[in-house]
Each structure stands twice: as C-alpha cells, then as structure tokens.
Amino acid sequence: MHAWLCENPVGVEALAWKELPTPQPRAGEVRIAVRAASLNFPDLLIVQNKYQVKPPLPFVPGGEYAGHVDAVGDGVTHLKPGDAVAAVGATGGFATHAIAPAASVIPLPPGFDVEDGAAFAFTYGTSHHALMDRGALKPGETVLVLGAAGGVGTAAVQIAKAAGARVIGAASSEEKCALLREIGADATIDYVRDNLRDALKGLTDGRGPDIVYDPVGGEWAEPAFRSIAWRGRYLVVGFAGGAIPALPWNLALLKGASVVGVFWGDFVRREPQAFAHSMAELARWYAEGRIKPVIDERLPMSALPEAYARMGSRQVRGKLLLVNDAAA
Ligand SMILES: NC(=O)c1ccc[n+]([C@@H]2O[C@H](COP(=O)([O-])OP(=O)(O)OC[C@H]3O[C@@H](n4cnc5c(N)ncnc54)[C@H](OP(=O)(O)O)[C@@H]3O)[C@@H](O)[C@H]2O)c1
C-alpha cells in the first residue's frame, strides 16, 4: 500500500508519500481499499500538531474516506469484503488502504455514491447536529451561515433549506456567494465587501437571524451576535479564521439569546443513538436529492500538498476530494 506519512508534525511540507506493508486487520477491525478521501479543516491542523487529537507518530492523516472493505478481522460479522463503506476518525484516509474499527465504519446504503460517501458524514453530520439538535431549528426561521462556501458551511446551507429555513449565506467573495445561491441560499452577503450588520438588517427587516452558524470565529462573531434575533441561538462550530472570539455577555442578555457549543465528535461517542437518528435522516434526504456534497475538485491522492495549500488559502468551495485510481 501507499500512504502519506506524517513522521514529524511540523506542517504539510514534512509529509511523504511512502510505500508501506499492507496491514492485516486485527480482531474487530476491517481493512478498506480507499476509493476517495476528502479534506476537512482538522486535517490541516493535525499535521501541524495544532488539533485537539495528537496521534502517536508516525501517522497517516486523513480523517474521512470511503471505499470498499477488502479484509475483515476476527469477530466482524456485519461487514464483508466488497461492502461499500465510509469511515470518519482522526487519521488513516490519505492512503490506498486503511484500517478502521468495524464498529465505527458506516455502511453506505444502496445508491449512495462512494465518492459522495467520502465527503458526507463529517460535514453533514456536524451541520445536522448543530442546526437540528443544538439549534432546534424550526421551519420558517432565518439561518445565517458564516464561511458558508466551505465544507461544513455548504452542508449547513443545504440542511437548513431541507429543514424549511430561510438561509442567508455569508462568504468572502462574490464567486463564493454565487455558489451559495446555486445550492439554495435565499440571500448572500460578501462579508469582505459589505458591512455584515447593515446587510443583515436589510435582509431581515431589522429583526436579525434566528440562528447563526459560525465555523469561522474571529472578526465576524461579534457583529453577527449583535445582529441576532430575540431568542436567537449562536452555534459555535469552529475557528477557521484563527482567532477565538470573546463576546460581551450583555449581548446575550439583551437578546434573550443563547451561545450554543457544537462538538460533533463527542456527540457521536456520547450519544450513539441520537447520532444514528441523525445519519438516518441525512441518508433519507440524500436519497430524496435534497442534499448532495458540493465537490470543488477531484484530485489524485498524490496531489495532497496542493489540496492542503488550497484549503489553507481559503480557495476551496465545498469539498476537495483525493481519489485513488481504480487499480490502486
Ligand atoms: N464543532 C465541530 O464538531 C466541528 C466539526 C467539523 C468542523 N469543525 C470546524 O469547522 C471549521 C470549518 O471546517 P471546514 O472543514 O468546513 O473548513 P473549510 O472548508 O476550509 O471552510 C472554512 C471556511 O472558513 C473561512 N475562513 C475564514 N478565515 C479563514 C482562514 N484564515 N483560513 C481558512 N478559512 C477561513 C473560509 O470562508 P470565507 O473565505 O468565505 O471566509 C472557509 O471557506 C473548522 O474550524 C473546523 O475545525 C467543527
């Protein structure tokens, strides 16, 4: 097998594409022939030793991938070679083959495109848990999505629409805003060009959004929170902008608003039944054509450094896929 190996977590430049012995799955594990992996923001952090999970060295990065089971360890009865599956974890996916615990592997339903499966659970799972569970989104409410053209952002736009919300997508360029309108946003704000507060006032008759979905943090958080509607919910999803914002608490009092944390990884571990319900609803919406991963580009697995560079410079629209050729 081949894999991108991180022997020293000092950045993308230290990764090397290496030939390694193909591992055998141990009891309770499966080996997956990786068809495609997608890039998520934590993949960028983990190779710089900046992510909350710090895997023992050396490790293979790649937290989300899909393909076909090609070997099973002892005791694995619900999966067999040939099954199409997706896997989400911290590592392993930027490779031709990966080992995963069978219990955490997600079998793909019939008709679910394998490449879509490599770009689905992490972003749609996070955004569904955020909006439907933590945010208690109701049909007819208005949702503002910041960083809306990114991975979790595009998923949030589609999920909020599928749930009957009015969606305002905010992003850093007109090109990204055009994508957001294509995937269903009712209105968009270029927050680099326009004043976020003024634009929100204009788009909501001064009322503000009921929910703010924020995977960016930094400079947009305070103006977005100042604009939130009465009884609004501010979903703290991530800090792709780099800075963790500090908000004056009186704003929460004045709006009767809530700041709500979202931690999908722990939700999956702590609440497996709720996670299963969330994935079942997402699979149904996918089958009905109401949600579909936005794939910016499919790159060969060997182009991982280029993919990292594009994500680090805010150029990705939706998701980047890294694909192994069929013979790998
Ligand atoms: N809480 C959870 O459970 C959970 C789960 C998954 C992901 N996350 C977090 O959500 C965030 C987004 O993840 P993602 O995979 O969707 O990333 P992504 O595809 O790169 O999207 C992030 C967006 O943030 C914006 N951004 C603003 N400043 C940036 C900067 N300096 N560098 C990069 N992007 C910047 C960009 O949009 P504009 O250019 O339009 O501003 C970009 O599209 C990350 O912080 C990630 O860790 C959290």
Ligand as a Chemical Component Dictionary entry (heavy atoms), coordinates in Angstrom:
data_LIG
# 
_chem_comp.id                   LIG 
_chem_comp.type                 NON-POLYMER 
_chem_comp.pdbx_formal_charge   0 
_chem_comp.three_letter_code    LIG 
# 
loop_
_chem_comp_atom.comp_id 
_chem_comp_atom.atom_id 
_chem_comp_atom.alt_atom_id 
_chem_comp_atom.type_symbol 
_chem_comp_atom.charge 
_chem_comp_atom.model_Cartn_x 
_chem_comp_atom.model_Cartn_y 
_chem_comp_atom.model_Cartn_z 
_chem_comp_atom.pdbx_ordinal 
LIG N1  N1  N 0  -17.519 21.667 16.183 1  
LIG C1  C1  C 0  -17.421 20.577 15.447 2  
LIG O1  O1  O 0  -17.848 19.491 15.834 3  
LIG C2  C2  C 0  -16.763 20.687 14.107 4  
LIG C3  C3  C 0  -16.904 19.678 13.143 5  
LIG C4  C4  C 0  -16.326 19.875 11.877 6  
LIG C5  C5  C 0  -15.584 21.040 11.601 7  
LIG N2  N2  N 1  -15.451 21.957 12.610 8  
LIG C6  C6  C 0  -14.692 23.205 12.375 9  
LIG O2  O2  O 0  -15.365 23.983 11.406 10 
LIG C7  C7  C 0  -14.420 24.835 10.762 11 
LIG C8  C8  C 0  -14.603 24.737 9.252  12 
LIG O3  O3  O 0  -14.214 23.440 8.802  13 
LIG P1  P1  P 0  -14.328 23.068 7.248  14 
LIG O4  O4  O 0  -13.798 21.678 7.112  15 
LIG O5  O5  O -1 -15.675 23.401 6.742  16 
LIG O6  O6  O 0  -13.247 24.092 6.631  17 
LIG P2  P2  P 0  -13.260 24.856 5.216  18 
LIG O7  O7  O 0  -13.938 24.038 4.193  19 
LIG O8  O8  O 0  -11.863 25.300 4.989  20 
LIG O9  O9  O 0  -14.182 26.145 5.498  21 
LIG C9  C9  C 0  -13.774 27.122 6.387  22 
LIG C10 C10 C 0  -14.225 28.482 5.890  23 
LIG O10 O10 O 0  -13.749 29.434 6.846  24 
LIG C11 C11 C 0  -13.494 30.655 6.189  25 
LIG N3  N3  N 0  -12.246 31.249 6.672  26 
LIG C12 C12 C 0  -12.134 32.464 7.218  27 
LIG N4  N4  N 0  -10.872 32.729 7.549  28 
LIG C13 C13 C 0  -10.139 31.663 7.200  29 
LIG C14 C14 C 0  -8.753  31.369 7.269  30 
LIG N5  N5  N 0  -7.872  32.232 7.793  31 
LIG N6  N6  N 0  -8.334  30.163 6.813  32 
LIG C15 C15 C 0  -9.205  29.284 6.310  33 
LIG N7  N7  N 0  -10.555 29.520 6.203  34 
LIG C16 C16 C 0  -11.011 30.713 6.652  35 
LIG C17 C17 C 0  -13.445 30.373 4.696  36 
LIG O11 O11 O 0  -14.584 31.010 4.140  37 
LIG P3  P3  P 0  -14.508 32.508 3.563  38 
LIG O12 O12 O 0  -13.288 32.596 2.683  39 
LIG O13 O13 O 0  -15.760 32.624 2.829  40 
LIG O14 O14 O 0  -14.408 33.389 4.778  41 
LIG C18 C18 C 0  -13.618 28.866 4.566  42 
LIG O15 O15 O 0  -14.466 28.535 3.497  43 
LIG C19 C19 C 0  -13.035 24.401 11.261 44 
LIG O16 O16 O 0  -12.617 25.283 12.281 45 
LIG C20 C20 C 0  -13.281 23.023 11.817 46 
LIG O17 O17 O 0  -12.347 22.654 12.805 47 
LIG C21 C21 C 0  -16.015 21.809 13.826 48 
# 
loop_
_chem_comp_bond.comp_id 
_chem_comp_bond.atom_id_1 
_chem_comp_bond.atom_id_2 
_chem_comp_bond.value_order 
_chem_comp_bond.pdbx_ordinal 
LIG N1  C1  SING 1  
LIG C1  O1  DOUB 2  
LIG C1  C2  SING 3  
LIG C2  C3  SING 4  
LIG C2  C21 DOUB 5  
LIG C3  C4  DOUB 6  
LIG C4  C5  SING 7  
LIG C5  N2  DOUB 8  
LIG N2  C6  SING 9  
LIG N2  C21 SING 10 
LIG C6  O2  SING 11 
LIG C6  C20 SING 12 
LIG O2  C7  SING 13 
LIG C7  C8  SING 14 
LIG C7  C19 SING 15 
LIG C8  O3  SING 16 
LIG O3  P1  SING 17 
LIG P1  O4  DOUB 18 
LIG P1  O5  SING 19 
LIG P1  O6  SING 20 
LIG O6  P2  SING 21 
LIG P2  O7  DOUB 22 
LIG P2  O8  SING 23 
LIG P2  O9  SING 24 
LIG O9  C9  SING 25 
LIG C9  C10 SING 26 
LIG C10 O10 SING 27 
LIG C10 C18 SING 28 
LIG O10 C11 SING 29 
LIG C11 N3  SING 30 
LIG C11 C17 SING 31 
LIG N3  C12 SING 32 
LIG N3  C16 SING 33 
LIG C12 N4  DOUB 34 
LIG N4  C13 SING 35 
LIG C13 C14 SING 36 
LIG C13 C16 DOUB 37 
LIG C14 N5  SING 38 
LIG C14 N6  DOUB 39 
LIG N6  C15 SING 40 
LIG C15 N7  DOUB 41 
LIG N7  C16 SING 42 
LIG C17 O11 SING 43 
LIG C17 C18 SING 44 
LIG O11 P3  SING 45 
LIG P3  O12 DOUB 46 
LIG P3  O13 SING 47 
LIG P3  O14 SING 48 
LIG C18 O15 SING 49 
LIG C19 O16 SING 50 
LIG C19 C20 SING 51 
LIG C20 O17 SING 52 
# 
